[in-house]
Amino acid sequence: MILKQKPAQLRTYWKNYFFQSLFAGLSVFVLLVVLHMRNIVVVASIGSTAFIIFTMPREITAKAINVIGGHMVGFACGALCALIPNSYYFPPALSYSVAVGLSIFIMVVTDSEHPPAAGTALGVAISGFSWQVFISLVISVVTLSLIHHFFKAHLKDLV
């Protein structure tokens, strides 16, 4: 059924599919070039955020409060869990998992759900706290949220 609906939808909204995908890619490219981001897992979560903002602009997870709040929760949980000393009884995988689970719990409790932010928690838990990553993350999520705000009227839900 989906395969029959997509071609018709694609014919009707092909410009949205093309330009929203192009705009998402260009936005991430500019952020990566300008910020010289190096933390691969955090960069991946920004790519996932761009997907949500540009393909599901009317979903609650695309709202600025969710994007910014979710990533800040993810960063804080990852940074806290990076401080957990690893041992035979508490291996690194456990602290990384705690970062993800804790970030999900806090996002749900505070109504700041943004699925890619769990990736931020994981990335920061693995790499540890870094002001460079924090500042790059803040600039990235604020920039993507501003783009979403100013272009939302022109963006269509594609998913």
Residue, then its C-alpha position, 0 to 999 in steps of 0.5 A: m500500500i505504501l509503495k502505491q501511495k509514495p509515487a503519487q505523493l512524490r509526483t505531487y510534492w517532488k519539489n518539497y522532497f528535493f529542496q527539503s533534503l537539499f536544504a537539510g544536507l546544506s545546513v549540516f554541511v555549513l555547520l560542520v565546516v564552520l564549527h570543525m566538529r570532530n565528535i563523530v557520535v554527536v555529529a551523527s545526532i545532529g544529522s538525525t536532528a536535521f532529518i526530523i526538522f526537515t522531513m517532519p517539521r510539524e512533529i513535536t520532536a521538531k519543536a525548538i524546545n524539544v531540539i534544544g532541550g533534548h540535546m542539552v539533557g543528552f549532553a548533561c547526562g553523557a557528561l555526568c556518566a563519563l565521570i563514572p569510574n570504570s572497573y571490572y564491576f562497572p564496565p564502560a558499556l554500562s555507563y554509556s547505557v546509563a547515559v542513554g537511559l537517563s537522558i530518555f527518562i529526563m526528556v520524557v519527564t520534562d516533555s523535551e523528547h528528541p530521539p537524536a539527543a539520546g545519541t548525544a548522550l551516548g557520544v558524550a559519555i564515550s568521549g567525555f565532557s568538552w567545552q568545544v563539543f558543548i559550544s558546537l552542539v549549542i550552536s548547531v541545535v540553535t541554528l537548526s531550530l532557527i532555520h526550522h522557525f523561519f522556514k516552517a511555513h515552507l516545509k511540508d511533512l514528508v514522512 
